[in-house]
Amino acid sequence: MINFIGRSREYNDHLEGEVPKDLERLVHRLRWPIYLESTPNIHLACYFGEKNYANPRAQFPYDMPHPGLDIQANQGTPILLPTTGRIVKCKVDKIGGLTVGVYDEENNLAYVFAHLDARQPPCELIEDTHTKWNSPYFLEAGKPIGKIGKWNYELPDFVNIPGEVLAIYGREFHHVHFEIMYINPRQKKPRFIEGVDTLNPLLLLQKLKY
Ligand SMILES: [Zn+2]
């Protein structure tokens, strides 16, 4: 049984979007970046394309469409790699904690995992913020990429938190921001820019019935 709470129940309303032809064979095939069965109180708090309400810099609901999926769970929850890939980018910042980029060359995919715990590996692996496309740091599908870190901000008052979520997490918002992007193999220089060329992750992640 998946223990979904709050906005997670809107999952079926957020399955729209398109994927490039190269990726059609992966539709609803990827494993989730979180243990669905054993993680308590999983909250799909902000879906792809929605207003990114959690941005602490915003004084008002932020109007840039959200380029990923925010999965709220307890601090320390393991986050997993959906397919085998290499760690190509790590950076640490005050808002985001640790951000890790992973490139899956075989499937023309890249992932971004943000707001992870910066005290955990792999943040020491790659020091600067440039993308190391040939990094030797391979990680197999299903292996932990890190753990959910500490989100240092309370959600502002304008964020309408479902009562059930408020009862469990209050206004804390420890979560992983998960992006999937398509890396066009016909482009000479692959691009890896967060929030650009991103896909709705729910289109590739295994379809949930709950
Ligand atoms: Zn996010």
Residues whose N, C-alpha, C, O or C-beta is under 5 A from the ligand:
A	BS01	ZN	G68 L69 D70 H177
